[in-house]
Amino acid sequence: MTPTRETYESVRPLIFSLCRRFYQCYGGDWQEICGQAQLHFVRACHSHEPAKGRLTTWVQTKVWYGLAEDRRNELRKRGTHRQVPYQLEALPARPMNQLGDLLEELSSDARAVVELTLGDALDSLARERGFLDQPKPTSLRNRLVELLLEAGWSAARILESFHEIREVLR
């Protein structure tokens, strides 16, 4: 193997982890993110100075910030930079007055998840834990998962409920 190939094999789990974290935080096309990460890895290898620090630290920094810069450039090109990330027109048309019908289609676990999401329990947990300061859209889901885990639900039960809700909403 070539030195670059050996280097790549040693940091491949790190690169994959960065891709997964970036995808979870910002979404996008998985293949595109992985491809961009490979390109940023090569650039990091060519610009690394061993006297200044470890290669893994340099690769992690260059790949993550490279992906973030690619994302910003993509958003600027599309003209959606610093706008609300969700286009309401793209959502399926399900009138809000059909919430009762939606709840009837769900199992009791999934119904409980929806009711918790729409109720006050998450707000009180958010205030208690300081989640209100977190602007990420995943914070609501994180609050909900934490609340359900504290209530004794298993991770599999929570995941199954989320999948059921997603399927009914489609």
C-alpha positions in Angstrom: 0.0 0.0 0.0 1.0 3.6 -0.6 1.6 5.9 2.4 -1.6 7.8 1.6 -3.5 4.6 1.4 -2.1 3.4 4.8 -2.9 6.8 6.2 -6.4 6.7 4.9 -7.0 3.3 6.3 -5.9 4.5 9.7 -8.3 7.5 9.8 -11.2 6.0 7.8 -13.3 5.4 10.9 -12.7 9.0 12.0 -13.8 10.3 8.5 -16.9 8.1 8.5 -17.8 9.3 12.0 -17.4 13.0 10.9 -19.6 12.3 7.9 -22.3 10.7 10.0 -22.2 13.5 12.6 -22.3 16.2 9.8 -25.2 14.3 8.1 -27.2 14.1 11.4 -26.6 17.8 12.1 -27.2 19.3 8.7 -28.7 16.7 6.4 -27.9 16.6 2.8 -26.9 13.9 0.3 -25.0 11.1 2.1 -22.9 10.2 -0.9 -22.0 13.8 -1.6 -20.9 14.3 2.0 -18.7 11.2 2.0 -17.2 12.3 -1.4 -16.5 15.8 -0.1 -14.9 14.3 3.1 -12.6 12.2 0.9 -11.5 15.3 -1.0 -10.9 17.2 2.3 -8.9 14.3 3.6 -6.6 14.4 0.7 -6.2 18.2 1.1 -5.5 17.7 4.8 -2.8 15.1 4.1 -1.0 17.5 1.6 -1.1 20.4 4.0 -0.3 18.6 7.3 2.9 19.6 9.1 3.9 16.9 11.6 5.8 19.3 13.8 2.6 21.3 14.4 0.3 18.5 15.6 -1.1 15.0 15.1 -2.5 14.0 11.7 -5.8 12.8 13.1 -6.4 16.2 14.7 -5.5 18.0 11.5 -7.7 15.6 9.4 -10.7 16.1 11.8 -10.4 19.8 11.7 -9.9 20.1 7.9 -12.7 17.6 7.0 -15.3 19.1 9.4 -14.6 22.7 8.5 -14.3 21.8 4.8 -17.8 20.1 4.9 -19.2 23.1 6.7 -17.7 25.5 4.1 -19.1 23.3 1.2 -22.5 23.4 2.9 -22.4 27.2 3.2 -21.4 27.6 -0.4 -24.2 25.2 -1.5 -26.7 27.2 0.5 -25.5 30.5 -1.0 -25.7 29.2 -4.5 -29.3 28.1 -3.9 -30.1 31.4 -2.2 -31.3 29.8 1.0 -28.5 30.8 3.3 -29.7 32.0 6.7 -33.3 31.2 5.8 -35.7 28.8 7.5 -34.5 25.4 6.4 -38.0 23.9 5.9 -40.2 24.8 3.0 -43.8 24.5 4.1 -45.0 24.1 0.6 -43.0 20.9 0.2 -44.8 19.3 3.2 -47.6 16.9 2.4 -51.1 18.5 2.6 -52.7 17.0 5.7 -55.2 19.5 7.2 -54.5 20.3 10.8 -58.1 19.3 11.7 -57.2 15.7 10.9 -55.1 15.3 14.0 -57.8 13.2 15.7 -57.8 10.9 12.6 -54.0 10.7 12.8 -54.0 9.7 16.4 -56.5 7.0 15.8 -54.1 5.4 13.2 -51.4 5.2 15.8 -50.6 2.6 18.5 -50.9 3.7 22.1 -47.1 4.2 22.4 -46.9 6.4 19.3 -50.0 8.3 20.4 -48.3 8.9 23.8 -45.3 10.3 22.0 -47.4 12.7 19.9 -49.4 13.8 23.0 -46.1 14.5 24.9 -44.8 16.5 21.9 -47.9 18.7 21.8 -48.3 18.9 25.6 -46.5 20.8 28.4 -44.3 18.0 29.8 -41.5 18.7 27.3 -41.5 22.4 28.0 -41.1 21.9 31.8 -38.3 19.3 31.1 -36.7 21.8 28.8 -36.7 24.6 31.4 -35.4 22.2 34.0 -32.5 20.9 31.9 -31.6 24.1 30.1 -32.6 22.8 26.7 -34.3 26.1 25.7 -30.9 27.5 25.0 -30.3 24.9 22.3 -31.2 26.2 18.8 -30.8 22.9 17.0 -33.9 21.3 15.6 -32.9 18.0 17.1 -33.3 19.4 20.7 -37.0 18.7 20.7 -36.4 15.1 19.8 -33.6 14.8 22.4 -35.9 16.2 25.1 -38.6 13.8 24.1 -36.2 10.8 24.2 -34.8 11.8 27.6 -38.3 12.2 29.0 -39.3 8.7 27.7 -36.1 7.1 28.9 -36.8 8.5 32.4 -40.3 7.1 32.2 -38.8 3.7 31.7 -39.2 3.2 28.0 -36.5 1.2 26.2 -34.6 2.7 23.3 -36.2 0.2 20.9 -39.7 1.1 22.1 -39.0 4.8 21.5 -37.5 4.2 18.1 -40.4 2.0 17.0 -42.8 4.8 18.0 -40.9 7.4 16.1 -40.9 5.1 13.0 -44.6 4.5 13.3 -45.3 8.3 13.5 -43.1 8.9 10.5 -44.9 6.3 8.4 -48.4 7.6 9.3 -47.3 11.1 8.4 -46.2 10.0 4.9 
